[in-house]
Amino acid sequence: MTTVRHRTAPAPFGCRWCGVQAGNHGRRYASSHGMHTWERPTNNQIKARMRARRANRKEPTP
């Protein structure tokens, strides 16, 4: 199972490494991966992000 490690879950199709959407990405730095360009998230990441966003809509945290 994939864990979403952001305070708010990124968009399901945000970058695999940092969560930023392709149109706004360019080259970015992520401590887990270093400098990178946008990369499609894995199917497990997409599913985990969708579940996290759905759970947040049901039970928003302060």
Summary of the structure (lengths in Angstrom):
residues: 62
radius of gyration: 11.9
end to end distance: 25.7
largest distance: 34.9
contacts: 134
relative contact order: 0.24
helix: 31%
strand: 10%
